[in-house]
């Protein structure tokens, strides 16, 4: 969002940019929860399919006595029983079931997948396998589905392939936490008020320190004889935000900050941006430590 603001600030105020940031973060948070809901709705759709099979004119033995392990999956039951998640989606009156064609098509892809077949062929299942099948289905079937991307983009102007990928990673990590028995999972809310306000605060700090941080970046670029004018704007903005986080959030370890912004550069900028941002940020981190501007590990 800072990158977008710096490109458009001649026609957009800082207040407008911060409002857009909050809206964007809220929409990303929504998408994360809706991806968890998608597992519930797909399971409910499968339950409906199995019920319809029983109503056939001449149902088979399998139709009459289906294997219900997918419908009774522990993780989905856990999601369904989470009051905060259910309240979140109920307040927004959101459901994937309002597009039954999409949901049935996606379910068909799920039940045709090797991940589903392997799970259904297991002699027995437990919490670990109930979580693992959904972790693999998300990664290999659901999140890479073009129809899901189209559905997501149609539902919100704020959602794109990048948002789907990023929030999908968070959903997969949530499943991994459940698989390891870690608590709390925090399906539907920010950790606390400070967590909710983190993005807005970081944006304001990065903007306030822009001039000083830019000079710091340029000094290190000159020292390494890099051409400042040929440095991607996105890389410079990424480093501005990283410096703000290094300086102003003592509770966040430096390694966490560096890894996060190096990954952002790798993902969204040029092929060499990860290595470039890594080098500059490590030099700046050493300088900030030497000058006692940060003391955290």
N, C-alpha and C positions, 0 to 999 in steps of 0.2 A: 504494500500500500504506500509506503514511503517512496518507492520507485515511481509509482504512478503519480503521486502528488508532485514530486520534483519535475516530472514531465509536463504537468498540467497546471502548475500553481499560478500561471498568468491568468487562468480563467476559473480557478477553484481556490477557495479560502482554506486555511488550515482547519477551521472548525468543520467545514464540509468534508474535508478529507478524513478527519477523525470520526465523523458520523458514518462515513462509508466504511471505515475500518471496523467500527463496532458492528455495523450491519453485516459485513462480510464474515466476521468472526462468529456472529450468532448463526448465520446461515451454514457455516462449516460445522458448527456444533450440532445444528439440526440434521445435517446430512449424516454425521456419525451415528446419531441415534436412529435415524431412519434406516440405515444399513443393518443395525441390530434388529429393527422391526421387520426388515425384509426376511430375515431367517424365520421369524414367527409366522409371517404371512405365507411364506412358501410351505412351511409345515402344515398350516391350516388348510392350504390348498391341496396338499397331498392327502390329508385326512378326508377332504371332500371327495377327491378322486376315488379313494378306497371305498368310501360309502356308496358312491355311484356305481362302482363295479359290483357291489353286492346286489344292486337293484336290477341288474341285467335280466333279460328274459330267461337265459340259461347260464347262470353264473358258474364258473369253474370252482374247483375246490380251493384254489388259490384266491379267487375273488371272495369266497365266503369266509376264508380264514387267512387273511393277509398278515404278513409280518409287520408288526406295528412299531418296530424299534426306531425307525426314522421319525415317526409321529410322536413317539414317547421319549425322544432324545432329552437327556438330562439338561444340557445347556439351554435348549429352547424353553424347557419348563422353567429354568432359572430366570431367563429373560422375561418370560410371561408373568412370573410372580413378582418381578421387581416393580414396586409401587411407583418409584420416581420415574422410571422409564415409561410406564404406562400412563402416568399423569402427564408427562411431557408430550407424548404423541396425542393424547386425548385433548389436551388444551389447544393443540394446533389442528385438531380434527383431520389428521393425516392417516391415510391407509394406502397400501399398495394394491389392496383388493378392489379399488375402484377402477382398475384397468385389468380385468380378468384375463384378457387375451395375452397381455404382456406377462402376467404372472404364470399362466399355464404354459406359455412358451418357455419361460425361464425354468420352470419346474421340470419340463421335459428334458431340457439340457442337463439339469442337475441329476435326474434319475437315469440318464443315459451315460453318465460319466463313469470313468473307471474308479474314481474316488468313492462314489456312491455304491457301486457294485462291490467293491472291496469291503466296505463297511457292512453292507447287508449280508455278505457271505461269511462274516466272522462267526465262529461258534458261539461266542458270547461278547457282549459289550460292557463297558464300564464308563466312568466319568472321563477318563483319559481318551478313550476312543470316541466318545460322544462329542468331546471338544475337538479332537483332531480332525474328524470328518468335516466339520464346519470350517475349521481353519483352512483345510485343503480346498474345500469347495469355494470358499471366498477367493482364495489366491488363484486357483487354476480354472475356475468355471464362471463364477458370478462377476467378479470385479473386471474381468477382461471381456465381458460380453458387450457387444456393440449395441444391442437393444437396451441394455441397462443404461449405458451412457446416453443414448438418445432420450430415454425416459427421464433421466436425471436432468438433462439440459432443458427438456420441455417443462419441467416442474419449477425451475428457478433460474433466473438470469445470473444468479451468483454462482451457480454450480457448473463446473467444467470437468474435463477429463483429469486435470491436475487435482481438483478438489476431490473427485471420486477416488483417485489413486491414493491421495494423502489420507483422507478419512477412512478409506478402506484399510490402510496400514494400521490406523488406530484401532479399528474394529478387530483386526487380526490379533493385535497385541492384547486387546481386552480378553479375547478367547484364550490366548496363551496364559494370561494371569489366572483365569478361571481354571485352566488345566493344571496349573501349579498350585492351586489352592490359595492364591494370594487374595487378601482383602485390604481395603474395600475396592470393589470393581468400579464404582461410581459411573454407572451407566449413563445417567441423564443430567448430571449437574457438574458445574465447576467444583473444584476442590473446596474453595472458599471465596470470599469476596475479593481477596487479593489476587487469587488466580484468575478470576473473572476480569479484573481490571488490568491484568498484566500487559496485554497487547496495546491498549490505549496509552498506558504509562510509558512503555518502551518506545512507541512512536513519538511521543512528546519529547522524551529525553534525547532520542537520536536527532530530532529536528533542532532542539535547543543547542546541542553540542556540535551541530553540523560543521560550522566553520573551523572549530578547533580540531575536530576529528579528521576533517578533510586535509588540513595542513599536516597532521600527523601521518596520514596515508601518503601524501605527496612527498614528504621528506624521505620516507623509506623507499618510495619508488625511485626518487632521484638517486638515493644512495646505491641502489642496485642497478642504476642506469636503465630503468624501464621507461618507455615512452608513455607519459601520463595521458596524452591525447588519444593514444591508441588503446587505452585501458577501457574495457566495457563498462558503461555506466552502471549496469546491473551489479557488476562485481564491486564497484565503489560503494554503491548503496548498501549492498550486503555487508561490507566491512564497517560502514557507518553504524548500522544497527548492532553488529557484533561488538563493536567498541563500547557502545552505550550499555549493552548488557554486561560486558566485562567490568565496567566501571561502577555500575549502579545497582547491581543485584548480587550482593555478597553471598547470598545463600545458594547461588548457582555455581557449581564447580567450573573452573576455567576449561577443563577438558570437555565438559558437556557443551559449553558455548561454542568452542572451536569446532567440535565435530558437527554440531547442528548447522552452522553457517557454511562450513566446507561442503556438507552434503547439499545444502540449498544451491550453492554455486555450481556444483557438479550437475545437479538436476535441471536447473533452469537457465544456465548461462552457456558459455562456450565449452568445447571439449577440454580445454586446458584450464578452465577457471578454478576447478577444485584445487589443483596443485598451486596455482597462482595465489588464491586467497589464503591457502594454508601457509605459504611462505611469508606473506605480508603480515597476517594476523599473529603468527608466532613471533615475528620480530617486534611487532607493536606490543604484544603481551610482555615480552622481556623488558622492553623499555618502560612500560607501566609499572612493572615490579621494581626495576632498578630505581625509578624515581618515586617509589612509595605511593603511587596513585592507586594501586590495589595491593592487598596483602593476602588475599585468599589463595588456597592451593590451586 
